[in-house]
Amino acid sequence: MKYTISDIHGMFDKFLLLLEKINFSDTDELYIIGDVVDRGTKPIETLEYVMNKPNMQLLMGNHEHLMLEWYDAYLQRRLYPYELIEAKQVWMQNGGRVTLKQFQKLPREKQIQIIRFLRKSPYYLLIDKFILCHAGIKMDEKFNDKPAEEILKQQSADDLLENRGKFYNNKAIEGYTVIFGHTVTDFIFKERKETCLLPLNIWHDRTFNDKICIDCGAYFEEDGGRLACLRLDDMKEFYL
């Protein structure tokens, strides 16, 4: 079976419970579409767990990207000290404090392994008729009638990691369903004036039938958030 999940945000215990709930096994595949780190209490533990599972694929999220930007600035700190300060400030403002603290406690060899792993994380994947990416894709008239692979290759990191309103309010790529996270589903429900129930549910685009958001705000449990998982084989939804 093929599963996808997003925006775990260091909620390691909740993540393990959800894997248990779906009876995830070594013969299954899990695609995590970004944001394993930051905000929660166990970001590095979550990341290391995913790294050690050959049947789990992490895609780049904006929080992993922030971590890499900080690391690159750290390596160049003697030449460009102000870039390090700026990169750290942006990361900390987005919930990176616990991740940084835990990362700095690791042996140097383990730090390098994590950074290498993150650098190899793809920005998108085509799985059957699904496009998996963290935040969505940018559509433009210049993409008309072009194959999905070509459209995806022309996406910038910002398109794939930071996309919001314009993406989920317009038609995506013909013949494909884009599965994404990044934006907690209650924001989409409210912006589109659709019924938003608590606890939060996965959002399906009922207008174009080509987009699904699976970020149900696992970190924001007090506001009805929960960790969501979608099984691609039959589109069954799981929540914790």
C-alpha positions as CSV (number, residue, x, y, z in Angstrom):
1,M,0.0,0.0,0.0
2,K,1.1,3.6,-0.7
3,Y,0.5,6.3,1.9
4,T,1.2,10.0,2.1
5,I,1.4,12.3,5.1
6,S,2.6,15.9,5.7
7,D,3.6,18.4,8.3
8,I,4.5,16.1,11.1
9,H,6.4,18.9,12.8
10,G,8.3,16.9,15.4
11,M,5.2,15.2,16.7
12,F,7.1,11.9,16.9
13,D,4.8,10.0,19.3
14,K,1.7,11.0,17.3
15,F,3.5,9.9,14.1
16,L,4.3,6.4,15.5
17,L,0.7,6.0,16.7
18,L,-0.6,6.8,13.3
19,L,1.8,4.3,11.7
20,E,0.4,1.7,14.1
21,K,-3.2,2.7,13.2
22,I,-2.6,2.1,9.5
23,N,-0.7,-1.1,10.2
24,F,2.3,0.2,8.3
25,S,4.6,-2.6,7.3
26,D,7.9,-3.1,5.5
27,T,6.0,-3.9,2.3
28,D,4.2,-0.5,2.4
29,E,5.5,2.9,1.1
30,L,5.1,6.2,2.9
31,Y,5.7,9.6,1.2
32,I,6.1,12.4,3.6
33,I,5.6,15.7,1.8
34,G,7.7,18.0,3.9
35,D,7.9,19.6,7.3
36,V,9.1,16.8,9.5
37,V,11.1,19.3,11.6
38,D,10.4,22.4,13.8
39,R,7.6,23.3,16.2
40,G,7.2,20.0,18.0
41,T,9.3,18.5,20.8
42,K,11.1,15.7,18.8
43,P,12.0,17.0,15.4
44,I,15.4,15.4,15.1
45,E,14.2,12.1,16.5
46,T,11.4,12.1,13.9
47,L,13.9,12.9,11.1
48,E,16.3,10.2,12.2
49,Y,13.5,7.6,12.2
50,V,12.5,8.5,8.7
51,M,16.1,8.4,7.5
52,N,16.5,4.8,8.8
53,K,13.3,3.5,7.0
54,P,14.1,2.5,3.3
55,N,10.3,2.5,2.5
56,M,9.8,6.1,3.7
57,Q,10.5,9.0,1.3
58,L,10.8,12.5,2.6
59,L,10.1,15.4,0.2
60,M,11.5,18.8,0.8
61,G,9.3,21.1,2.9
62,N,9.9,24.8,3.6
63,H,11.0,24.0,7.2
64,E,13.7,21.6,5.9
65,H,14.7,24.3,3.4
66,L,15.0,26.8,6.2
67,M,17.2,24.4,8.1
68,L,19.5,23.9,5.1
69,E,19.7,27.7,4.5
70,W,20.8,28.1,8.2
71,Y,23.4,25.4,7.8
72,D,24.8,26.8,4.6
73,A,25.0,30.3,6.2
74,Y,26.7,28.7,9.2
75,L,29.4,27.2,7.0
76,Q,30.1,30.6,5.5
77,R,29.8,32.5,8.8
78,R,33.3,33.9,8.8
79,L,32.9,35.4,5.3
80,Y,29.2,36.4,5.6
81,P,28.3,36.8,9.3
82,Y,25.1,38.9,8.6
83,E,23.7,36.1,6.4
84,L,24.0,33.7,9.3
85,I,22.2,36.1,11.6
86,E,19.4,36.6,9.1
87,A,19.1,32.9,8.3
88,K,18.9,32.0,12.0
89,Q,16.3,34.7,12.7
90,V,14.0,33.5,9.9
91,W,14.3,29.9,11.0
92,M,13.7,30.7,14.7
93,Q,10.7,32.8,13.8
94,N,9.3,29.7,12.1
95,G,9.6,27.4,15.0
96,G,13.2,26.1,14.5
97,R,14.5,26.6,18.0
98,V,14.1,23.1,19.3
99,T,15.4,21.6,16.0
100,L,18.5,23.7,16.2
101,K,19.1,22.9,19.8
102,Q,18.8,19.1,19.2
103,F,20.8,19.2,16.0
104,Q,23.7,21.0,17.7
105,K,23.9,18.3,20.4
106,L,24.5,15.6,17.8
107,P,28.0,14.4,16.9
108,R,29.5,16.1,13.8
109,E,29.2,12.9,11.8
110,K,25.5,12.5,12.5
111,Q,24.9,16.2,11.6
112,I,26.6,15.7,8.2
113,Q,24.4,12.6,7.6
114,I,21.3,14.6,8.3
115,I,22.3,17.4,6.0
116,R,23.2,15.1,3.2
117,F,19.9,13.3,3.6
118,L,17.9,16.6,3.4
119,R,19.8,17.7,0.4
120,K,18.8,14.6,-1.5
121,S,15.1,15.1,-0.6
122,P,13.1,15.8,-3.9
123,Y,10.9,18.8,-4.3
124,Y,8.2,16.8,-6.0
125,L,7.3,13.3,-7.0
126,L,5.0,11.8,-9.7
127,I,3.4,8.7,-8.3
128,D,0.9,7.2,-10.7
129,K,-1.5,10.0,-11.5
130,F,-0.6,11.9,-8.3
131,I,1.8,14.9,-8.0
132,L,3.2,15.1,-4.5
133,C,4.8,18.3,-3.3
134,H,4.9,20.4,-0.2
135,A,2.8,23.5,-1.0
136,G,1.5,23.2,-4.5
137,I,2.5,24.3,-8.0
138,K,2.5,27.5,-10.0
139,M,0.3,27.3,-13.1
140,D,0.8,29.7,-16.1
141,E,-0.5,30.1,-19.6
142,K,2.9,29.1,-20.9
143,F,2.3,25.6,-19.5
144,N,-0.8,25.0,-21.6
145,D,-0.7,21.6,-23.2
146,K,2.8,20.8,-21.8
147,P,3.3,17.4,-20.1
148,A,3.3,17.3,-16.3
149,E,7.0,16.4,-16.1
150,E,8.0,19.5,-18.1
151,I,5.7,21.7,-16.0
152,L,7.2,20.4,-12.8
153,K,10.8,20.9,-13.9
154,Q,10.0,24.6,-14.5
155,Q,8.8,25.1,-10.9
156,S,11.0,27.1,-8.6
157,A,11.7,26.1,-5.0
158,D,9.5,29.0,-3.9
159,D,6.6,27.7,-6.1
160,L,6.8,24.2,-4.6
161,L,7.5,25.2,-0.9
162,E,5.5,28.4,-0.4
163,N,2.5,28.3,-2.7
164,R,-0.9,29.2,-1.3
165,G,-4.2,30.9,-2.4
166,K,-3.6,31.3,-6.1
167,F,-2.8,27.6,-6.5
168,Y,-5.7,26.0,-4.7
169,N,-8.2,28.5,-6.2
170,N,-7.3,27.5,-9.8
171,K,-7.1,24.5,-12.0
172,A,-3.9,22.4,-11.8
173,I,-2.4,19.9,-14.3
174,E,-4.9,18.1,-16.5
175,G,-5.1,14.4,-15.6
176,Y,-3.3,14.6,-12.3
177,T,-4.3,15.2,-8.7
178,V,-1.9,17.4,-6.7
179,I,-1.5,16.3,-3.1
180,F,0.1,18.9,-0.8
181,G,0.4,20.2,2.7
182,H,1.9,23.4,4.1
183,T,-1.5,25.2,4.5
184,V,-3.6,23.9,7.4
185,T,-6.9,22.8,5.9
186,D,-9.1,25.1,8.0
187,F,-7.6,28.1,6.3
188,I,-8.6,26.7,2.9
189,F,-12.0,25.8,4.0
190,K,-12.6,29.3,5.4
191,E,-11.1,31.1,2.5
192,R,-13.3,29.2,0.0
193,K,-16.3,29.6,2.3
194,E,-16.7,25.9,2.6
195,T,-17.9,24.0,5.7
196,C,-15.0,23.5,8.2
197,L,-15.6,20.8,10.8
198,L,-13.6,20.2,13.9
199,P,-11.5,18.2,14.3
200,L,-10.0,19.1,11.0
201,N,-10.4,17.0,7.9
202,I,-8.4,16.5,4.7
203,W,-9.5,19.1,2.1
204,H,-10.6,17.9,-1.4
205,D,-11.0,20.4,-4.2
206,R,-14.7,19.9,-5.2
207,T,-14.5,22.6,-8.0
208,F,-11.7,21.1,-10.2
209,N,-11.3,17.7,-8.5
210,D,-7.5,17.9,-8.9
211,K,-6.1,19.0,-5.5
212,I,-6.0,17.5,-2.0
213,C,-4.5,19.1,1.1
214,I,-3.5,16.8,3.9
215,D,-2.1,19.2,6.4
216,C,-4.7,19.0,9.2
217,G,-2.5,20.9,11.7
218,A,-1.1,18.1,13.8
219,Y,0.8,20.6,16.0
220,F,-2.3,22.7,16.7
221,E,-4.2,20.1,18.6
222,E,-6.0,22.6,20.9
223,D,-7.5,24.2,17.8
224,G,-8.8,20.9,16.4
225,G,-5.7,19.9,14.5
226,R,-4.7,16.3,14.0
227,L,-2.3,14.2,12.0
228,A,-3.7,13.0,8.8
229,C,-2.7,10.2,6.4
230,L,-4.1,9.4,2.9
231,R,-3.8,5.9,1.3
232,L,-3.3,6.4,-2.4
233,D,-4.5,2.9,-3.4
234,D,-8.1,3.6,-2.4
235,M,-8.1,7.2,-1.1
236,K,-9.0,6.1,2.5
237,E,-8.3,8.7,5.1
238,F,-6.8,8.1,8.6
239,Y,-6.5,10.5,11.5
240,L,-4.9,10.7,14.9
